[in-house]
Amino acid sequence: MYTREEAKKLRKDFWITFAKRCEIVPELQYRKKKWILYDTKIGGLDLKFDIDRFEAWVMIEVNAKSEDRRLQIFEQLEKYKVILEDGFENGLVWELCYTRERGEEVCRIYVMKDGFDIHRQNQWPDIYNFFIDNMLILERNFMEIRDLLQEELG
């Protein structure tokens, strides 16, 4: 079991090592910025990676403060479900209401893998591959609809 400080350091090391791993991915080598993440050009919509002691996620998170705005964005994304899910063998999970640890409600669209544990460093290469493979697909699909979303959402 890790102390709070050890767990914090482990998490930091995980993300530093992930950034280094991304440096050698051919599809990412010539990008100025490796991932879109928070730079989607649509307020209240981010692309994210997440990992805990049990599973890993690659996701679109709709986190606009206004519930009406979150629902509006989520509904627009649903219109493009076929495009967003292209390349994902089992599709994506569409969760209209997800409550974060601190109580904030968001909408999430994601692919998840059970059995990953950030505390098991021997799993890190597999976690990184999961992250990279799935985020490349999610970003590509998102970029196909981003301009349309911007127009529709104003």
DSSP file (Angstrom, degrees, kcal/mol; ACC not computed):
  #  RESIDUE AA STRUCTURE BP1 BP2  ACC     N-H-->O    O-->H-N    N-H-->O    O-->H-N    TCO  KAPPA ALPHA  PHI   PSI    X-CA   Y-CA   Z-CA
    1    1 A M              0   0    0      0, 0.0     2,-0.3     0, 0.0     0, 0.0   0.000 360.0 360.0 360.0 138.7    0.0    0.0    0.0
    2    2 A Y        -     0   0    0      1,-0.1     2,-0.1     2,-0.0   117,-0.0  -0.683 360.0-122.4 -95.0 146.1    1.3    3.5   -0.9
    3    3 A T     >  -     0   0    0     -2,-0.3     4,-2.7     1,-0.1     5,-0.2  -0.338  38.4-100.2 -71.6 167.9    1.2    6.5    1.3
    4    4 A R  H  > S+     0   0    0      1,-0.2     4,-2.0     2,-0.2     5,-0.1   0.910 125.8  46.6 -56.9 -44.3   -0.6    9.5    0.0
    5    5 A E  H  > S+     0   0    0      2,-0.2     4,-2.4     1,-0.2    -1,-0.2   0.893 111.9  50.1 -67.5 -40.6    2.7   11.1   -1.0
    6    6 A E  H  > S+     0   0    0      2,-0.2     4,-2.6     1,-0.2    -2,-0.2   0.909 111.2  49.1 -64.2 -41.7    4.0    7.9   -2.7
    7    7 A A  H  X S+     0   0    0     -4,-2.7     4,-2.4     2,-0.2    -2,-0.2   0.889 110.7  50.9 -64.6 -39.2    0.7    7.5   -4.6
    8    8 A K  H  X S+     0   0    0     -4,-2.0     4,-2.2    -5,-0.2    -2,-0.2   0.917 112.2  46.2 -63.4 -44.1    1.0   11.2   -5.7
    9    9 A K  H  X S+     0   0    0     -4,-2.4     4,-2.8     2,-0.2    -2,-0.2   0.902 111.2  52.4 -65.7 -41.3    4.6   10.7   -6.9
   10   10 A L  H  X S+     0   0    0     -4,-2.6     4,-2.4     2,-0.2    -2,-0.2   0.922 109.8  48.5 -60.2 -44.9    3.6    7.4   -8.7
   11   11 A R  H  X S+     0   0    0     -4,-2.4     4,-2.0     2,-0.2    -1,-0.2   0.908 112.0  49.3 -61.7 -43.0    0.8    9.2  -10.5
   12   12 A K  H  X S+     0   0    0     -4,-2.2     4,-2.2     1,-0.2    -2,-0.2   0.928 111.6  48.6 -62.5 -45.4    3.2   12.0  -11.5
   13   13 A D  H  X S+     0   0    0     -4,-2.8     4,-2.6     1,-0.2     5,-0.2   0.878 107.7  56.6 -61.7 -38.6    5.8    9.5  -12.8
   14   14 A F  H  X S+     0   0    0     -4,-2.4     4,-2.1     1,-0.2    -1,-0.2   0.942 110.9  42.0 -57.7 -49.8    3.1    7.6  -14.7
   15   15 A W  H  X S+     0   0    0     -4,-2.0     4,-2.2     2,-0.2    -2,-0.2   0.848 113.4  52.3 -71.6 -34.3    2.1   10.8  -16.7
   16   16 A I  H  X S+     0   0    0     -4,-2.2     4,-1.8     2,-0.2    -1,-0.2   0.929 112.3  46.2 -64.4 -44.5    5.8   11.9  -17.2
   17   17 A T  H  X S+     0   0    0     -4,-2.6     4,-2.3     1,-0.2    -2,-0.2   0.875 110.1  54.3 -66.0 -37.2    6.6    8.4  -18.6
   18   18 A F  H  X S+     0   0    0     -4,-2.1     4,-2.2    -5,-0.2    -1,-0.2   0.923 106.3  51.6 -61.6 -44.2    3.4    8.6  -20.8
   19   19 A A  H  X S+     0   0    0     -4,-2.2     4,-0.9     1,-0.2    -1,-0.2   0.901 110.7  48.6 -59.7 -40.9    4.6   11.9  -22.3
   20   20 A K  H >< S+     0   0    0     -4,-1.8     3,-0.5     1,-0.2     4,-0.5   0.894 109.2  53.0 -65.9 -39.4    7.9   10.3  -23.1
   21   21 A R  H >< S+     0   0    0     -4,-2.3     3,-1.3     1,-0.2    -2,-0.2   0.879 104.3  56.2 -62.3 -38.6    6.2    7.3  -24.7
   22   22 A C  H >< S+     0   0    0     -4,-2.2     3,-1.4     1,-0.3    -1,-0.2   0.772  93.1  70.9 -65.5 -25.6    4.2    9.6  -26.9
   23   23 A E  T << S+     0   0    0     -4,-0.9    -1,-0.3    -3,-0.5    -2,-0.2   0.758 100.1  46.0 -62.8 -24.5    7.4   11.2  -28.2
   24   24 A I  T <  S+     0   0    0     -3,-1.3    -1,-0.3    -4,-0.5    -2,-0.2   0.350  81.9 111.8-103.2   6.6    8.1    8.0  -30.1
   25   25 A V    X>  -     0   0    0     -3,-1.4     3,-1.8    -4,-0.2     4,-1.4  -0.711  63.9-143.5 -81.4 119.3    4.7    7.4  -31.6
   26   26 A P  T 34 S+     0   0    0      0, 0.0     4,-0.5     0, 0.0     3,-0.4   0.865  98.3  54.1 -52.0 -41.8    5.0    8.0  -35.4
   27   27 A E  T 34 S+     0   0    0      1,-0.2     3,-0.1     2,-0.1    -2,-0.0   0.712 116.1  39.6 -66.8 -18.9    1.5    9.6  -35.7
   28   28 A L  T X4 S+     0   0    0     -3,-1.8     3,-1.5    -6,-0.2    -1,-0.2   0.588  89.3  90.5-104.8 -13.0    2.5   12.1  -33.0
   29   29 A Q  T 3< S+     0   0    0     -4,-1.4    -2,-0.1    -3,-0.4    -1,-0.1   0.812  92.6  40.0 -59.0 -35.4    6.1   12.9  -33.8
   30   30 A Y  T 3  S+     0   0    0     -4,-0.5     2,-0.3    -3,-0.1    -1,-0.3   0.351  89.9 108.3-100.2   7.1    5.4   15.9  -36.1
   31   31 A R    <   -     0   0    0     -3,-1.5     3,-0.1     1,-0.2     4,-0.0  -0.660  61.5-147.8 -83.0 137.9    2.6   17.4  -34.1
   32   32 A K  S    S+     0   0    0     -2,-0.3     2,-0.5     1,-0.2    -1,-0.2   0.932  96.5  31.0 -65.9 -45.8    3.4   20.7  -32.3
   33   33 A K  S    S-     0   0    0      1,-0.1    -1,-0.2    -3,-0.1    -3,-0.0  -0.966  81.5-145.1-114.5 129.0    1.0   19.6  -29.6
   34   34 A K  S    S+     0   0    0     -2,-0.5     2,-0.3    -3,-0.1    -1,-0.1   0.903  77.0  17.3 -63.4 -45.0    0.7   15.9  -29.0
   35   35 A W        -     0   0    0      1,-0.1     3,-0.2    -4,-0.0     4,-0.1  -0.920  60.6-137.1-131.3 153.3   -3.0   15.7  -28.1
   36   36 A I    >   +     0   0    0     -2,-0.3     3,-2.8     1,-0.2     2,-0.2   0.959  54.5 138.6 -69.4 -52.8   -6.1   17.9  -28.5
   37   37 A L  T 3  S+     0   0    0      1,-0.3    10,-2.1     2,-0.1     3,-0.2  -0.209  80.5   6.2  44.7-102.3   -7.4   17.3  -25.0
   38   38 A Y  T 3  S+     0   0    0     -2,-0.2     2,-0.5     1,-0.2     3,-0.3   0.485 117.8  78.4 -88.6  -2.0   -8.7   20.7  -23.7
   39   39 A D    <   +     0   0    0     -3,-2.8    -1,-0.2     1,-0.2    -2,-0.1  -0.372  49.8 128.2-103.0  52.7   -8.1   22.5  -27.0
   40   40 A T  S    S-     0   0    0     -2,-0.5    -1,-0.2     5,-0.4     3,-0.1   0.630  70.3-127.7 -82.4 -13.5  -11.3   21.2  -28.7
   41   41 A K  S    S+     0   0    0     -3,-0.3     2,-0.5     1,-0.1    -2,-0.1   0.559  83.6 100.1  72.8  10.5  -12.5   24.8  -29.7
   42   42 A I  S >  S-     0   0    0      3,-0.4     3,-1.6   111,-0.0    -2,-0.2  -0.958  77.2-127.5-127.2 112.2  -15.8   23.9  -28.1
   43   43 A G  T 3  S+     0   0    0     -2,-0.5    21,-0.1     1,-0.3     3,-0.1  -0.313  92.5  20.0 -60.2 134.5  -16.4   25.3  -24.6
   44   44 A G  T 3  S+     0   0    0      1,-0.2    19,-2.0    19,-0.1    20,-0.8   0.588 104.0  98.9  83.9  10.8  -17.4   22.6  -22.1
   45   45 A L  E <   +A   62   0A   0     -3,-1.6    -5,-0.4    17,-0.2    -3,-0.4  -0.981  44.6 167.0-135.1 122.6  -16.1   19.7  -24.2
   46   46 A D  E     -A   61   0A   0     15,-2.6    15,-3.2    -2,-0.4     2,-0.4  -0.911  32.0-133.0-130.0 155.7  -12.7   18.0  -23.6
   47   47 A L  E     -A   60   0A   0    -10,-2.1     2,-0.3    -2,-0.3    13,-0.2  -0.929  40.0-178.9-104.1 136.8  -11.0   14.8  -24.7
   48   48 A K  E     -A   59   0A   0     11,-2.8    11,-2.8    -2,-0.4     2,-0.3  -0.945  31.7-147.6-141.5 155.3   -9.4   13.0  -21.7
   49   49 A F  E     +A   58   0A   0     -2,-0.3     2,-0.3     9,-0.2     9,-0.2  -0.897  26.2 177.5-108.7 148.0   -7.3   10.1  -20.5
   50   50 A D  E     +A   57   0A   0      7,-2.0     7,-2.9    -2,-0.3     2,-0.3  -0.986   8.4 176.1-151.3 149.7   -8.0    8.7  -17.0
   51   51 A I  E     +A   56   0A   0     -2,-0.3     5,-0.2     5,-0.2     2,-0.2  -0.991   5.9 161.9-148.9 143.2   -6.7    5.8  -15.0
   52   52 A D        -     0   0    0      3,-1.9    66,-2.1    -2,-0.3    67,-0.1  -0.555  59.7 -66.3-138.1-151.4   -7.3    4.5  -11.4
   53   53 A R  S    S+     0   0    0     64,-0.3     3,-0.1    -2,-0.2    67,-0.0   0.544 127.6  27.4 -82.6  -6.7   -6.7    1.3   -9.5
   54   54 A F  S    S+     0   0    0      1,-0.3    61,-2.0    63,-0.1    62,-0.6   0.657 120.3   5.0-128.5 -26.8   -9.2   -0.7  -11.6
   55   55 A E  E     - B   0 114A   0     60,-0.2    -3,-1.9    59,-0.2    -1,-0.3  -0.973  52.3-131.1-159.0 166.9   -9.6    0.6  -15.1
   56   56 A A  E     -AB  51 113A   0     57,-1.9    57,-2.3    -2,-0.3     2,-0.3  -0.947  20.9-163.3-127.4 148.3   -8.5    3.1  -17.8
   57   57 A W  E     -AB  50 112A   0     -7,-2.9    -7,-2.0    -2,-0.3     2,-0.4  -0.967  18.1-165.7-133.2 147.2  -10.6    5.4  -20.0
   58   58 A V  E     +AB  49 111A   0     53,-2.1    53,-2.1    -2,-0.3     2,-0.3  -0.997  41.4 159.9-123.3 126.5  -10.2    7.4  -23.1
   59   59 A M  E     -AB  48 110A   0    -11,-2.8   -11,-2.8    -2,-0.4     2,-0.5  -0.931  51.8-127.4-148.9 161.7  -13.1    9.8  -23.4
   60   60 A I  E     -AB  47 109A   0     49,-2.9    49,-2.4    -2,-0.3     2,-0.5  -0.970  36.5-163.1-101.8 128.8  -15.0   12.8  -24.5
   61   61 A E  E     -AB  46 108A   0    -15,-3.2   -15,-2.6    -2,-0.5     2,-0.8  -0.972  13.2-157.4-119.7 126.2  -16.2   14.7  -21.5
   62   62 A V  E     +AB  45 107A   0     45,-2.9    45,-2.3    -2,-0.5   -17,-0.2  -0.887  26.5 160.1 -99.5 108.1  -19.0   17.3  -21.7
   63   63 A N        +     0   0    0    -19,-2.0   -18,-0.2    -2,-0.8   -19,-0.1   0.000   7.4 151.2-125.2  28.0  -18.4   19.4  -18.6
   64   64 A A        -     0   0    0    -20,-0.8     6,-0.2   -21,-0.1    -2,-0.0  -0.333  50.2-128.1 -57.6 142.6  -20.2   22.7  -19.3
   65   65 A K  S    S+     0   0    0      4,-0.1     2,-0.4     5,-0.0    -1,-0.1   0.876  90.5  75.6 -64.4 -38.0  -21.3   24.2  -16.0
   66   66 A S  S  > S-     0   0    0      1,-0.2     4,-2.4     2,-0.0     5,-0.2  -0.613  73.2-147.7 -79.3 128.8  -24.9   24.6  -17.2
   67   67 A E  H  > S+     0   0    0     -2,-0.4     4,-2.5     1,-0.2     5,-0.2   0.896 100.3  54.3 -61.8 -39.9  -26.9   21.5  -17.4
   68   68 A D  H  > S+     0   0    0      1,-0.2     4,-2.2     2,-0.2    -1,-0.2   0.913 109.6  47.2 -59.8 -43.1  -28.8   22.8  -20.4
   69   69 A R  H  > S+     0   0    0      2,-0.2     4,-2.6     1,-0.2     5,-0.2   0.904 110.6  52.1 -66.5 -41.6  -25.6   23.4  -22.2
   70   70 A R  H  X S+     0   0    0     -4,-2.4     4,-2.7     1,-0.2    -2,-0.2   0.938 112.0  46.1 -58.6 -46.8  -24.2   19.9  -21.3
   71   71 A L  H  X S+     0   0    0     -4,-2.5     4,-2.6     1,-0.2    -1,-0.2   0.883 110.8  53.1 -65.3 -38.4  -27.4   18.3  -22.6
   72   72 A Q  H  X S+     0   0    0     -4,-2.2     4,-2.0    -5,-0.2    -1,-0.2   0.937 112.6  43.8 -61.2 -47.2  -27.3   20.4  -25.8
   73   73 A I  H  X S+     0   0    0     -4,-2.6     4,-2.4     2,-0.2    -2,-0.2   0.929 113.6  50.8 -64.3 -45.2  -23.7   19.4  -26.5
   74   74 A F  H  X S+     0   0    0     -4,-2.7     4,-2.2     1,-0.2    -2,-0.2   0.912 109.8  50.2 -60.1 -43.4  -24.4   15.7  -25.7
   75   75 A E  H  X S+     0   0    0     -4,-2.6     4,-1.2     1,-0.2    -1,-0.2   0.889 109.8  50.7 -63.3 -39.4  -27.4   15.7  -28.0
   76   76 A Q  H  X S+     0   0    0     -4,-2.0     4,-0.6     1,-0.2     3,-0.4   0.915 109.7  50.6 -64.0 -41.8  -25.4   17.2  -30.8
   77   77 A L  H >< S+     0   0    0     -4,-2.4     3,-1.4     1,-0.2     7,-0.2   0.890 103.8  59.2 -62.2 -38.8  -22.7   14.5  -30.3
   78   78 A E  H >< S+     0   0    0     -4,-2.2     3,-1.6     1,-0.3    -1,-0.2   0.827  95.5  63.3 -59.9 -31.6  -25.4   11.8  -30.4
   79   79 A K  H 3< S+     0   0    0     -4,-1.2    -1,-0.3    -3,-0.4     3,-0.2   0.792 108.5  42.2 -61.5 -26.8  -26.3   13.0  -34.0
   80   80 A Y  T <X S+     0   0    0     -3,-1.4     4,-2.7    -4,-0.6     3,-0.3   0.016  76.2 124.7-109.4  26.2  -22.8   12.0  -35.0
   81   81 A K  H <> S+     0   0    0     -3,-1.6     4,-2.3     1,-0.2    -1,-0.2   0.879  71.3  54.3 -54.9 -43.7  -22.6    8.7  -33.1
   82   82 A V  H  4 S+     0   0    0     -3,-0.2     4,-0.5    -4,-0.2    -1,-0.2   0.906 112.4  43.8 -60.6 -42.3  -21.8    6.6  -36.2
   83   83 A I  H >4 S+     0   0    0     -3,-0.3     3,-1.0     1,-0.2    -2,-0.2   0.934 113.7  50.0 -68.7 -46.3  -18.8    8.8  -37.0
   84   84 A L  H 3< S+     0   0    0     -4,-2.7    -2,-0.2     1,-0.2    -1,-0.2   0.841 112.9  47.0 -62.7 -33.4  -17.6    9.0  -33.4
   85   85 A E  T >< S+     0   0    0     -4,-2.3     3,-2.2    -5,-0.2     6,-0.3   0.507  80.6 124.3 -88.7  -3.7  -17.7    5.2  -33.0
   86   86 A D  T <  S+     0   0    0     -3,-1.0    55,-0.1    -4,-0.5     3,-0.1  -0.372  79.2  17.6 -59.5 127.1  -16.0    4.4  -36.3
   87   87 A G  T 3  S+     0   0    0      1,-0.2     2,-0.8    -2,-0.1    -1,-0.3   0.296  94.7 112.8  93.5  -9.0  -13.0    2.2  -35.6
   88   88 A F    X   -     0   0    0     -3,-2.2     3,-2.2     1,-0.2    -1,-0.2  -0.869  59.4-151.0 -98.6 110.5  -14.1    1.1  -32.1
   89   89 A E  T 3  S+     0   0    0     -2,-0.8    -1,-0.2     1,-0.3     3,-0.1   0.839  95.2  27.1 -50.5 -43.2  -14.9   -2.6  -32.3
   90   90 A N  T 3  S-     0   0    0      1,-0.4    -1,-0.3    -3,-0.1    -5,-0.0   0.104 111.2-121.7-108.8  21.5  -17.5   -2.5  -29.6
   91   91 A G    <   -     0   0    0     -3,-2.2    -1,-0.4    -6,-0.3     2,-0.3  -0.268  39.7 -66.1  72.3-162.8  -18.6    1.1  -30.0
   92   92 A L        -     0   0    0     -3,-0.1     2,-0.5    19,-0.1    19,-0.2  -0.843  40.5-111.5-121.6 159.6  -18.4    3.7  -27.2
   93   93 A V  E     -C  110   0A   0     17,-3.4    17,-2.3    -2,-0.3     2,-0.7  -0.828  27.5-155.2 -91.5 129.3  -20.2    3.9  -23.9
   94   94 A W  E     -C  109   0A   0     -2,-0.5     2,-0.6    15,-0.2    15,-0.2  -0.916  13.5-178.5-110.2 109.2  -22.6    7.0  -23.8
   95   95 A E  E     -C  108   0A   0     13,-3.6    13,-2.7    -2,-0.7     3,-0.2  -0.908  11.8-172.1-116.1 107.1  -23.2    8.1  -20.3
   96   96 A L  E    S+     0   0A   0     -2,-0.6     2,-0.5     1,-0.2    -1,-0.2   0.849  79.3  29.2 -66.3 -37.0  -25.6   11.1  -20.0
   97   97 A C  E     +     0   0A   0     10,-0.1     2,-0.4    11,-0.1    -1,-0.2  -0.905  66.6 164.4-134.5 107.3  -25.0   11.7  -16.3
   98   98 A Y  E     -C  106   0A   0      8,-3.2     8,-2.7    -2,-0.5     2,-0.6  -0.977  24.1-148.0-119.1 132.0  -21.7   10.8  -14.6
   99   99 A T  E     -C  105   0A   0     -2,-0.4     6,-0.2     6,-0.2     5,-0.1  -0.896  14.4-142.7-104.8 119.5  -20.9   12.2  -11.2
  100  100 A R    >   -     0   0    0      4,-3.0     3,-2.1    -2,-0.6    -1,-0.0  -0.180  33.4 -95.3 -69.6 168.4  -17.2   12.9  -10.5
  101  101 A E  T 3  S+     0   0    0      1,-0.3    -1,-0.1     2,-0.1    -2,-0.0   0.844 126.0  52.1 -54.4 -37.3  -15.6   12.2   -7.1
  102  102 A R  T 3  S-     0   0    0      2,-0.1    -1,-0.3     1,-0.0    -2,-0.1   0.349 123.9-101.7 -86.8   8.1  -16.1   15.9   -6.1
  103  103 A G  S <  S+     0   0    0     -3,-2.1     2,-0.2     1,-0.3    -2,-0.1   0.380  73.5 141.1  95.1  -4.6  -19.8   15.8   -7.0
  104  104 A E        -     0   0    0     -5,-0.1    -4,-3.0     1,-0.0     2,-0.4  -0.510  45.7-134.9 -74.5 139.2  -19.8   17.5  -10.4
  105  105 A E  E     + C   0  99A   0     -6,-0.2     2,-0.3    -2,-0.2    -6,-0.2  -0.806  34.0 160.0 -95.8 134.7  -22.1   16.1  -13.0
  106  106 A V  E     - C   0  98A   0     -8,-2.7    -8,-3.2    -2,-0.4     2,-0.4  -0.886  37.2-117.6-139.7 169.2  -20.8   15.6  -16.5
  107  107 A C  E     -B   62   0A   0    -45,-2.3   -45,-2.9    -2,-0.3     2,-0.4  -0.911  32.3-164.8-108.1 143.4  -21.6   13.6  -19.6
  108  108 A R  E     -BC  61  95A   0    -13,-2.7   -13,-3.6    -2,-0.4     2,-0.4  -0.985  20.6-173.5-134.4 142.3  -19.1   11.1  -20.9
  109  109 A I  E     +BC  60  94A   0    -49,-2.4   -49,-2.9    -2,-0.4     2,-0.3  -0.989  38.4 145.4-128.2 119.2  -18.6    9.2  -24.1
  110  110 A Y  E     -BC  59  93A   0    -17,-2.3   -17,-3.4    -2,-0.4     2,-0.4  -0.932  51.2-130.7-153.1 166.9  -15.8    6.7  -23.7
  111  111 A V  E     -B   58   0A   0    -53,-2.1   -53,-2.1    -2,-0.3     2,-0.3  -0.979  36.2-171.8-119.0 138.8  -14.0    3.4  -24.2
  112  112 A M  E     -B   57   0A   0     -2,-0.4     2,-0.4   -55,-0.2   -55,-0.2  -0.950  16.8-155.2-135.7 149.9  -12.8    1.7  -21.0
  113  113 A K  E >   -B   56   0A   0    -57,-2.3   -57,-1.9    -2,-0.3     3,-0.6  -0.986  14.9-145.2-129.6 123.6  -10.6   -1.3  -20.2
  114  114 A D  E 3  S+B   55   0A   0     -2,-0.4   -59,-0.2   -59,-0.2     3,-0.1  -0.374  75.4  43.6 -76.1 158.9  -10.9   -3.2  -16.9
  115  115 A G  T 3  S+     0   0    0    -61,-2.0     2,-0.4     1,-0.3   -60,-0.2   0.370  75.5 125.5  90.9  -4.6   -8.0   -4.7  -15.0
  116  116 A F    <   -     0   0    0    -62,-0.6     2,-0.4    -3,-0.6    -1,-0.3  -0.711  36.2-172.7 -87.5 139.6   -5.6   -1.8  -15.4
  117  117 A D    >   -     0   0    0     -2,-0.4     3,-2.1     3,-0.2     6,-0.3  -0.971  22.1-150.5-135.5 117.5   -4.1   -0.5  -12.1
  118  118 A I  T 3  S+     0   0    0    -66,-2.1   -65,-0.1    -2,-0.4    -1,-0.1   0.760  97.9  63.2 -58.4 -24.8   -1.9    2.6  -12.1
  119  119 A H  T 3  S+     0   0    0    -67,-0.1     2,-1.1     1,-0.1    -1,-0.3   0.639  86.1  79.5 -75.9 -13.9    0.0    1.1   -9.1
  120  120 A R    X   -     0   0    0     -3,-2.1     3,-2.3     1,-0.2     4,-0.5  -0.772  61.3-173.1 -98.2  95.0    1.2   -1.8  -11.2
  121  121 A Q  G >  S+     0   0    0     -2,-1.1     3,-1.0     1,-0.3    -1,-0.2   0.764  80.4  67.6 -61.6 -25.5    4.1   -0.4  -13.1
  122  122 A N  G 3  S+     0   0    0      1,-0.2    -1,-0.3     2,-0.1     4,-0.3   0.704  99.3  53.2 -67.2 -16.8    4.5   -3.6  -15.1
  123  123 A Q  G X> S+     0   0    0     -3,-2.3     4,-2.4    -6,-0.3     3,-0.5   0.592  81.8  93.4 -89.4 -12.9    1.1   -2.7  -16.7
  124  124 A W  H <> S+     0   0    0     -3,-1.0     4,-3.0    -4,-0.5     5,-0.2   0.874  81.0  53.0 -53.6 -45.4    2.1    0.8  -17.7
  125  125 A P  H 3> S+     0   0    0      0, 0.0     4,-2.2     0, 0.0    -1,-0.2   0.910 112.3  45.7 -58.2 -40.1    3.3   -0.1  -21.3
  126  126 A D  H <> S+     0   0    0     -3,-0.5     4,-2.3    -4,-0.3    -2,-0.2   0.887 112.7  50.4 -68.8 -38.5   -0.1   -1.8  -21.9
  127  127 A I  H  X S+     0   0    0     -4,-2.4     4,-2.9     2,-0.2    -1,-0.2   0.935 110.3  50.0 -63.4 -45.6   -2.0    1.2  -20.5
  128  128 A Y  H  X S+     0   0    0     -4,-3.0     4,-3.0    -5,-0.2     5,-0.2   0.911 110.4  49.8 -60.4 -42.5    0.0    3.6  -22.7
  129  129 A N  H  X S+     0   0    0     -4,-2.2     4,-2.7    -5,-0.2     5,-0.3   0.914 110.9  50.0 -62.7 -41.7   -0.8    1.5  -25.7
  130  130 A F  H  X S+     0   0    0     -4,-2.3     4,-2.1     2,-0.2     5,-0.3   0.946 113.6  46.2 -59.1 -49.2   -4.5    1.5  -24.8
  131  131 A F  H  X S+     0   0    0     -4,-2.9     4,-2.6     2,-0.2     5,-0.3   0.952 116.7  42.8 -57.9 -52.8   -4.4    5.3  -24.4
  132  132 A I  H  X S+     0   0    0     -4,-3.0     4,-2.2     1,-0.2     5,-0.2   0.940 114.6  48.2 -64.6 -50.4   -2.5    6.0  -27.6
  133  133 A D  H  X S+     0   0    0     -4,-2.7     4,-1.2    -5,-0.2    -1,-0.2   0.914 118.7  39.8 -58.0 -45.1   -4.4    3.6  -29.8
  134  134 A N  H  X S+     0   0    0     -4,-2.1     4,-2.6    -5,-0.3    -1,-0.2   0.858 113.5  51.6 -78.3 -35.4   -7.8    4.7  -28.7
  135  135 A M  H  X S+     0   0    0     -4,-2.6     4,-3.1    -5,-0.3     5,-0.3   0.868 105.5  56.8 -70.8 -33.8   -7.1    8.5  -28.4
  136  136 A L  H  X S+     0   0    0     -4,-2.2     4,-2.0    -5,-0.3    -1,-0.2   0.925 112.3  42.4 -60.0 -42.2   -5.8    8.5  -32.0
  137  137 A I  H  X S+     0   0    0     -4,-1.2     4,-2.6    -5,-0.2     5,-0.2   0.939 115.3  48.8 -67.0 -48.0   -9.1    7.1  -33.2
  138  138 A L  H  X S+     0   0    0     -4,-2.6     4,-2.7     1,-0.2    -2,-0.2   0.911 112.8  47.5 -62.0 -43.4  -11.2    9.3  -31.0
  139  139 A E  H  X S+     0   0    0     -4,-3.1     4,-2.9     2,-0.2    -1,-0.2   0.935 111.6  50.3 -62.8 -45.9   -9.3   12.5  -32.1
  140  140 A R  H  X S+     0   0    0     -4,-2.0     4,-1.1    -5,-0.3    -2,-0.2   0.935 114.3  44.4 -57.5 -46.9   -9.6   11.5  -35.7
  141  141 A N  H  X S+     0   0    0     -4,-2.6     4,-0.7     1,-0.2     3,-0.3   0.906 113.2  50.7 -66.0 -41.7  -13.3   10.9  -35.4
  142  142 A F  H >X S+     0   0    0     -4,-2.7     4,-1.4     1,-0.2     3,-1.2   0.912 105.9  55.4 -62.2 -42.8  -13.9   14.1  -33.4
  143  143 A M  H 3< S+     0   0    0     -4,-2.9     4,-0.5     1,-0.3    -1,-0.2   0.790  98.9  63.0 -63.8 -26.5  -12.0   16.2  -35.9
  144  144 A E  H 3< S+     0   0    0     -4,-1.1    -1,-0.3    -3,-0.3    -2,-0.2   0.806 117.6  26.8 -65.0 -28.5  -14.3   15.0  -38.6
  145  145 A I  H <X S+     0   0    0     -3,-1.2     4,-2.7    -4,-0.7     5,-0.2   0.481  92.6  97.9-113.4  -4.7  -17.3   16.6  -36.8
  146  146 A R  H  X S+     0   0    0     -4,-1.4     4,-2.6     1,-0.2     5,-0.2   0.907  85.7  47.5 -56.1 -47.9  -15.6   19.5  -34.9
  147  147 A D  H  > S+     0   0    0     -4,-0.5     4,-2.0     1,-0.2    -1,-0.2   0.897 112.9  49.6 -62.2 -39.7  -16.5   22.2  -37.5
  148  148 A L  H  > S+     0   0    0      2,-0.2     4,-2.6     1,-0.2    -1,-0.2   0.920 110.9  49.9 -63.6 -43.9  -20.1   21.0  -37.7
  149  149 A L  H  X S+     0   0    0     -4,-2.7     4,-2.8     1,-0.2     5,-0.3   0.918 108.4  52.8 -60.4 -43.9  -20.4   21.0  -33.9
  150  150 A Q  H  X S+     0   0    0     -4,-2.6     4,-1.1    -5,-0.2    -1,-0.2   0.917 112.2  45.2 -59.0 -44.1  -19.0   24.6  -33.7
  151  151 A E  H  < S+     0   0    0     -4,-2.0    -1,-0.2     1,-0.2    -2,-0.2   0.930 116.8  44.4 -64.2 -45.9  -21.5   25.8  -36.2
  152  152 A E  H  < S+     0   0    0     -4,-2.6    -2,-0.2     1,-0.2    -1,-0.2   0.827 117.2  43.6 -71.1 -32.9  -24.5   24.0  -34.6
  153  153 A L  H  <        0   0    0     -4,-2.8    -1,-0.2    -5,-0.2    -2,-0.2   0.595 360.0 360.0 -91.9 -11.3  -23.6   24.9  -31.0
  154  154 A G     <        0   0    0     -4,-1.1    -3,-0.1    -5,-0.3    -4,-0.1   0.470 360.0 360.0  75.1 360.0  -22.8   28.5  -31.8
